[in-house]
Amino acid sequence: MVLNHIARIVAIVISIAAGTISVIGLAAMFSGAFWAVVTVASFLEIAKVVTAAWLEQHWKTIGWKLKSYLVSAVVVLMLITSLGIYGFLARAHIEQQIQMTTGETSRLPLIESKIKVERQKLADLDKQLAQIDNSLSVMTEKSKGTKDARSALAATDAQRKNRNVLVADKDKIFAVITDLEMEKSRLENTVKKNEVEVGPLKYLAKLYYGEASSSNVEQAVQMLILTLVFVFDPLAIALLLASNHAANARKGIPQPAKQAVVPPVNRESRVIPMPHRAAKLASAKPNTVKPPRNKRNHRATPILKRPRKKKNALDLSGAKF
């Protein structure tokens, strides 16, 4: 009894889940009339479940024409539900593939190119700083013991100012490279997460086709989606019908019985036996049938008593003197 209730609850839950996914998938296919599709698909899902349950209850009492139409309608609605589920799952897979190819993953090469450019700028600044350092050392050596020490010192100060500007630019480039490296690390983590999500599909494709190429992965995904489609909604309907059948068997709903045969009227006795009495007599063995007994007298015919003779007191015919 408890298992039957659990089966019915599970069937209803699976049916609701399949209907919801199917409605979303159908609405995504016909996005131009989103709410209209949602309304029609929802009512069709409810009609499918009710029709299947009604057919199970009245299978032996309806005609073959109505039975054929209702069965075909349920089958077509199940196919529509499966189509909606297929569309929903296929759309989810396509969105995942687009995210992997054109989402944040596509920004990774751009980030790497920017990092390369900034590193090139940093290398140029390092060269300029090296040249400035060399010129400063040469100018310092030449200015020693000469009359133009002041002019050399002024030139050295100018070079040092240029060097400070280059050092500040180098620090800015370092900050930009650091930010780009952090962005690159985040994108790489996202790519790895996406690869982990697609990893089981790759293993499935490798199991069936021997190679985890992109085309094999797509075929494996289609096979998996079709398997889910052909199991999802039919399982809900079959489990609902099984639970209803078990509930009816548990309640013991009586089947239409045959009408009892009434024996003919006994014209001699003018007694019409009751139907239950006739059925009992018909089912009894011939040797055990006994005639009805009278409550007052157990014999079939009454016993007639002989009248007693009255004795005459003056009759002396038989006396001897």
N, C-alpha and C positions, 0 to 999 in steps of 0.2 A: 504493500500500500504506500509506504513512504517512498520507495524507489519509483513508483509510478508518478507521484507528485513531483519528485526531483526531475524525472525525465520530462514532464510537461513544462516545468519551469525552465529547464535548460533549452528545450525546443523553442519556447517563447523568446528567451534571451538571444539565441542564435538567429531566430527569424528577425528580431528587431535590429540586431547588428548588421545582418545581411541587407535588410531593407534600407537602413541608414546609409551604408556604404554605396549601395546601388543608386539611391536617390542622388547622392553627391556626385557620383560618376556620370549619371545621365545629365544632371544639370551642368556639369563641366563640358559635356559634349555639345549641348545646346545652350550655350551661355547667353545667346540673344534673348531667350525667354526663360530666364532662370527660375523665377518664382512660379510660373505656370508649370514648368516641368516638375518642380519639386512637389507641387500640389497634386498633379495627376499621378505621378509615380508613387506618392505616399498612399493615395486611395487605392491604387492598383495593388500595392503590397498588402493592404488590409483585406481587399477582396480576394486575393489569392489564398490567404490563410483561412478565411471564413469558408470559401468554396471547397477547399480540401477537407476541412472538418465536416462540412455538411454532406459531402459525398460519402464520407466514411460512415456517417450515421444513417443515411437513406439509400445505401447502395442497392439493397434488394427490393426497394419499393418504387423506384423511379423507372421510367421507360428508357430504352436503349438510345433513343435520339438525344434526349436531354443529357443522359449519362455521357455520351460521346462528346457532345459539345462542351460540357463542363470539364471533362478530363483534358480535352485539347486546350481549353482556355487556361487551365492550371499549368499545363506544360509550356505553353507560350509565355505565360507570365514568369515562369521559372527561368526561361531562356532570357527574357528581358532583364530580370534581376541579375543573372550571371553576366550579361553584357555590361550592365552598369558597374558590377564589381571589377570586371576586367578593365574597364575604362579608368576606374579610380586607381587601381594598382599600377596600370601602365603609366598614368600621368605622374604618379609619385616617383616611379623609376626614371622617367624622362626628366623631371625636375632635378633629381639627384645627379643625373649625368650632366645636365646643363650647369649645375652649380660646380661640378668638378672641373668642367672644361672652360666655362666662361665667367665663373664667379671670382672669388678671391684667389683661386688657383691661377687664373690668367694674369693676375697682378704680380705674381712672383718673378717672372722674367723682367718686367719693367723695374721692379725694385733692385734686382741684381744689376741691371744696366746703369741705374742711377748710382749705385754704390761704386761701380767701376769708374764712372765719370768723376765722382768726388775723390776717389783714390788717385786718379790721374792729376787732378788739380793739386792734391796734396803733394804728389811727387814733384810737380812744377814749382810749388812753393819751397820745397826742400832744396831744389837746385838753386833757386834765387837766393835763398838764405846762405847756401854754401858759397855762392859767388860773392855775396856781400861780406861774408866773414873773411874770405880770401883777400878782397880788396882792402878791408880794414886792416888786416895784418900787414899788407904791403905798404899801405899808406903810413902806418905807425912806424915801420922800420925806416922808411924814407925820411920821415919828419924828424928823426933824431939827429941832432947836431947841425941842422940847417937853419937858414934865415927865414924860410917860409913855414915855420912851425905853426904860426897862427892860422894860415890858410889851410894847412893840412888838418889842423884840429877842427876847423869849420867843416871841411869836407867829411871828416870822420863822423862828426855829429849828424850831418845830413844822412849819411849811410846808416847810422844807427837808428835814426827815426824811420827810415824806410824798412829797416829790419824789424822794428817793433810793429809796424803796420802789417808786414807779412806774417809775423808771429800771431797777431790777432786774427788775421784771415785764416791762418792754419788752425787756430782753436775753433773758429766757427765751422770750418770744414770737418773737424773732428766731431763736433756736436751733430752735424748733419749725418755723418757716417754712422754714428751711434744710433740715432733714431731710425735710420734705414735698416740697420742690422736687427734692431728689435722688431721692426715691422716684418722683415724677412723671416725671423724666427717664428712669429705668430702665424704667418701664412704657411710656413712649413708644417707647423703643428696642425693647422686646419686640413692641409693636404693629407697628412698622415691619418687623421681621424676619418676622412672620407675614404681613404684606402682601407681602413679597418672595417668600415661599414660595407664596402663592396667586396671585402675579402672572402666571405662565405660563398658569394656568387662565383668568384674566381675559382675557388676550390671545387664547387659544383661543376663548373664548366670543364675543369681539368679532369674530374672524375668521369664525366660522360664522353668528352671529346679528346682527352689526352693533352690538351693545350688550352691555356687560359688567355686566348686572344680576345680582342674586343667583340668580334662576330660570335665566337663561341659563348662569351658571357651573355650577349643579347639573346641567343637561342636558349640558354639555360634559364634566363629570366622569364621568357615567354612560356617555357614548359612549366615552371613553377607557378606562374600566374594561372595557367589553364588548370593545373591540378587543384589549386585553391578554389577556383570558380566552380568546377564540377563537383566539389565536395560540400561547399558552404551552404547554399540554399537548399539543395535536395536533402541534405542531412536534417535540416530544420523541419521540413515538411514531413519527411519519413518518421522522425522522432515524435512529432505531434500526432500523426495518425496512429502510431504504435501506442502512445500513452492513452489516447481516446479508446482504442480497441481494448486495452487492458482494463481501463476503468469500466467499460460496459460489461466485460466478462466478470469483473469483480462484483458489480451490482446484481448480476444475474437477470438481465432483462429477458422476459419470457418470449419465446418464439411463437408465432401463430400456430395453434394446435388444430388437428383435424376434428371435425364435428362428429359427435357420438351418434352411432346408428341406433335409432329407436325401433324396437321390434313391433311387428304389426299388432293391431287390436284384437284381443280375444273376444270374438263375437258371442261365444256361448256364455261366458261369465259376464260379458259387458264391463270388464275391468280394464282400464287403461293404465299400464304401469308407468311410474315416474321415470324421467330420463336417468337419474342417478341409480335408481333401482334396476333399470334395464341394462345399464353399463355394467353393474356389479354381477347381474345374472349372466350376462354374455361372457364376462371374463372368468366366471367360476366353472369348475369341472362338472360334467354331466352327472357324475356319481354323487357329488356333494350337494346337489340341489334338492331341497326339501320343500314340501308343500307348506303353505302358511297354516299356522295352528290357531285355533280359537282360544281366546284367553279364558273364557268361561268353561268350556268343555274341550278337553284335549282331543277327543275323538272326532272323526269326520262327520258321523251321523249319530243322532241321539238314540239312547236305548229306551225301548217301549216297555213299560211295566204291565204285567198281567193284572187284571182286576181280581181282588180277593172275593171268595164266595162267603156270603153271610150264613152262619150256622143257625138252624132253627131249633129252639129249645124243646119243641113238642114232637120232633121227628123221632119216632121209635121204631123205625123200620129195621134197623139193624140190631135191635136188642133181642135177647133170648130169655125165655121164661122157663 
